[in-house]
Amino acid sequence: MKALRLLAAVTGAPRLQAARPAAPPNSLSGAGGTAPAPDRPPVRARLRAWAELLRVSALFTVPGDALAGAAAAGRRPGRGTALAVGASLCLYEAGMALNDWADRDEDAVDRPHRPIPSGRVAPGAALAAAGVLTAAGLALAARAGRPALAVASGLAATVWAYDLRLKHTKLGPAAMASARTLDLLLGATATVATMSKATAGGGPAPATRPAPGRTPAAALPAALLLGAHTYAVTAVSRHEAHGGSTAVPLAALAGVAGLGAIVLRGRTAPGEPPGPPADAVRFLLPAFAGAYLRTSAVPLLHAALNPSPPLTQRAVGGGIRAMIPLQAALAARAGAPFDGLAVMGLVPLARALARKVSPT
């Protein structure tokens, strides 16, 4: 043995060393062990999972509620309108997160690809997000005054009641319609409240449209029209997982046609002088109403002819996107055609994002 060691020292043979244990498969790699573990999803995948959970492509249907509400109340958009938009976006996304949390067991069977059953988003994280977003929405509404906070509180209560209790009952569509109705009224209330507060504080008089002195209650007819459309879409959505219903898409189609006719009969506020706004209303209102009917009615007709799950889901998606031209038509009907044009600018954004993230 000593001879062998002496020979190795003379010839410079490498010294034998014990084999190192292999690194565990989930250990950190890279310089200093700073690279993420291989089984941890990348940031882009996590962001996509949350985008699917929150259905971000449907977000573009929300700002028009506040703008249509402000127009129906006879006011131009202002600080209160912006606060209402922010509050609505937060409460809408809270409802989306809470919806998937409440449906996690059902989705594990019918929609295993959804973020929670697929394991991409933890149930506790979705519930926490719903709570945080609800608190943020109420805080934004409070900045617009107590009346706006009261409406937002009713909206938040309706959203939570729908997701946790009413969704699978006969009251489900009515609850969702009530939520959308309250959302438009939130825009009217927040806009009027902040402008009234500014006037009381000695600021300049708020810019109003004809028929001055309108209260948020003046926006109720427009809110009810939006709520009726929401009722129809929600009724169809109850069959999107399994399909099989012809009567519901047909009834929704009849309702959409009736809503389009009511909107088209709308005129600008009484006493509005002729001029560019009135001329724009006469031109844009039929265009907005036509876009609403084309976006919602055609998919509903297809779903009625072939009530398969894919076509029913497409009808629901079309009904969600149709809220944008409906909001634009309601704004134009109230004498705010250029606000309607601003709302219609959200259509290409919603359509582009819907190709990547489903709104349903």
VENMOMO-V932099 format. One line per field, one symbol per residue. burial: b if it has 24 or more other C-alpha atoms within 12 Angstrom, else e. A space follows every 10 residues. Layout:
burial: ???
This chain:
burial: eeeeeeeeee eeeeeeeeee eeeeeeeeee eeeeeeeeee eeeeeeebbb bbbbbbbbbb bbbbbbbbbb bbbbbbbbbb bbbbbbbbbb bbbbbbbbbb bbbbeeeeee eeebbbbebb bebeebbebb bebbbbbbbb bbbbbebbbb bbbbbbbbbb bbbbeebbee ebbbbbbbbb bbbbbbbbbb bbbbbbeeee eeeeebbbbb eeebbbbbbb bbbbbbbbbb bbbbbbbbbb bebbbbebbb bbbbbbbebb ebbbebbbbe eeeeeebbeb bbebbbbbbb bbbbbbbbbb bbbbeebbbe bbbbbbbbbb bbbbbbbbbb bbbbbbbbbb bbbbebbeeb beebeebbbb
